[in-house]
Amino acid sequence: MWTASSRMCSRTFESKTSTLTALSHDIYFWYMSTPTPTEQIRQMRLRRGLTQAELARRAGLSWIYIAKLEGGDRLSPSLPALERIAKALGAKVRIKLTA
């Protein structure tokens, strides 16, 4: 969500990956939320000009699996599936645990 605030008004703008907060008329701060793994897959697929079906073929997975993953119907893909998708996209899987 993007939020713009000033002494005169307050506005909210929707976005899946960004938040904009205006602290005054002149100074703006952007807060980028980290995209989920499924959002990252979709973004990378689109940047590479691949369809869901093409990505699925390259990863050796079904098209419906990729569609459900990107659509949020499949929330916890297996690590082997993520590795196959990453390889098909020319990327690597990185796991980060935080407390």
C-alpha positions in Angstrom: 0.0 0.0 0.0 1.2 3.5 -0.7 0.3 6.2 1.8 0.8 9.9 1.1 0.3 12.2 4.0 0.8 16.0 4.4 -0.4 18.8 6.6 -3.2 19.4 4.0 -4.4 15.9 3.1 -3.9 12.2 3.4 -4.2 9.7 0.5 -3.8 6.0 0.1 -2.6 4.3 -3.0 -2.7 0.5 -3.4 0.2 -1.6 -4.5 1.2 -5.2 -3.8 4.9 -4.4 -3.2 5.3 -0.8 -2.2 4.4 1.7 0.4 4.8 5.5 -0.1 4.6 7.7 2.9 4.8 11.5 2.5 6.0 13.1 5.7 5.8 16.6 4.4 5.1 18.4 1.1 8.7 17.9 0.0 10.1 14.7 1.5 8.9 11.2 0.6 10.1 7.9 1.9 9.5 4.6 0.0 9.2 1.4 2.0 9.5 -1.7 -0.2 7.9 -4.8 1.2 9.6 -8.0 0.3 7.7 -9.9 -2.4 6.5 -13.4 -1.5 8.3 -16.3 -3.3 5.2 -16.7 -5.6 5.3 -13.0 -6.5 9.0 -13.3 -7.2 8.4 -16.3 -9.5 5.7 -14.4 -11.4 7.8 -11.3 -11.7 10.8 -13.2 -13.0 8.7 -15.2 -15.4 7.2 -12.1 -16.9 10.6 -10.3 -17.1 11.9 -13.3 -19.1 8.8 -13.3 -21.4 7.6 -16.7 -20.4 4.1 -18.0 -20.2 3.0 -20.1 -17.2 2.9 -23.1 -19.6 6.4 -22.5 -20.9 7.8 -22.1 -17.3 6.0 -25.3 -16.3 7.5 -27.2 -19.3 11.0 -26.0 -18.6 10.7 -26.9 -14.9 9.1 -30.3 -15.6 5.9 -29.3 -13.7 2.3 -29.0 -14.7 0.9 -25.7 -16.0 -1.9 -25.9 -13.3 0.8 -26.2 -10.6 2.4 -22.9 -11.7 -1.0 -21.2 -12.2 -2.1 -22.2 -8.6 1.3 -21.2 -7.2 1.1 -17.7 -8.8 -2.6 -17.4 -8.0 -2.1 -18.1 -4.3 -4.0 -21.3 -4.3 -0.9 -23.3 -3.5 0.8 -21.6 -0.5 3.7 -23.9 0.4 5.6 -25.3 -2.6 8.1 -28.0 -1.9 11.8 -27.1 -2.0 12.5 -29.5 -4.9 9.7 -27.7 -6.9 11.1 -24.3 -6.0 14.6 -25.5 -7.1 13.2 -26.7 -10.5 11.4 -23.4 -11.0 14.5 -21.4 -10.1 16.6 -23.4 -12.5 14.0 -22.9 -15.3 14.2 -19.1 -14.6 18.0 -19.0 -14.4 17.8 -18.2 -10.7 18.8 -19.7 -7.4 16.8 -20.5 -4.3 18.0 -18.7 -1.1 16.5 -19.5 2.2 16.6 -16.9 5.0 15.5 -17.6 8.6 14.9 -14.6 10.8 13.8 -14.1 14.3 
